[in-house]
Amino acid sequence: MANVAAVDVRELVKVYPGGVRGVDGLTFRVDSGEIYGLVGPNGSGKTTTLRIVATLLKPTEGSVKVFGYDVVRDAMKVRRLLSYLPEEAGAYRDLTGLDFVKFVLGIRLRGRELEEAVEEAVRIADLGADVRRPVRGYSKGMKRLLALSTVLASRAKLMILDEPTAGLDVEHSIRVRNLIAEFSRRAGVAVLISSHNMLEVEHLCDRVGILYRGKLVAEGPPEKLKADYSARNLEEVFVSVVKGVRGGSR
């Protein structure tokens, strides 16, 4: 499986009731140890794509494979290989932060491996004494850190992260980005990430795919994209690409 892509998306189409195309012929690949970012305007298909890769939605057409396993036919095998952080990750209000971590990681891990993962998640969340308080008293940022900590500590081969730093302040956002990069490099974990924060994507991702109306309209390493579009940063690339596509579709 060394040469098998962590994520292999080919001609993916998702049509919602009413004929709305959430994804329209999307093809891209994520390799082991690579951090790949999906960016695009609201409604461009980012979250739909992540949910399909995570086996939470079924595609209308095309194929999606995770380490060679089809997300529809081999859904259970795929789920054992990945960990998913949705944009609005919830937590059981009446559990303490520590109990929530134990519950989530206990779905995947057992024995000493579980104990080590729980310790790691508690360290990542960095909630201090609050980790023993009920989650209902947590702020949005604290809940986000708690949910993210279970994803990072889960020993997954693929992490799918939808807006991972949503609700976090600058200091915690930087820390989270550093943790994602550390986990990917250290263990060869593949990361598929969606974010509206272009600074985050530019500094974190090895490659970036820009989506517009469910189609991939530009792709490449951030530095190459900036060079191709004579841009100072990824925000300028994004604006140029989207303006170009909108202009061409008139």
Buried (B, 14 or more C-beta within 10 A) or exposed (E): EEEEBBBBBEEBBBBEEEEEBBBBBBBBBBBBBBBBBBBBBEBBBBBBBBBBBBBBBEBBEBBBBBBBBBBBEBBEBBBEBBBBBBBEBEBEEEBBBBBBBBEBBEEBBEEEEBEBBBEBBBEBBEBEEBBEBBBEEBEEBBBBBBBBBBBBBBBBBBBBBBBBBBBBEEEBBBBBBEBBBEBBEEEEBBBBBBBBBBEBBBBBBBBBBBBBBBBBBBBBEBEEBBEEBEBEEBBBBBEBBBEBBEEEEE
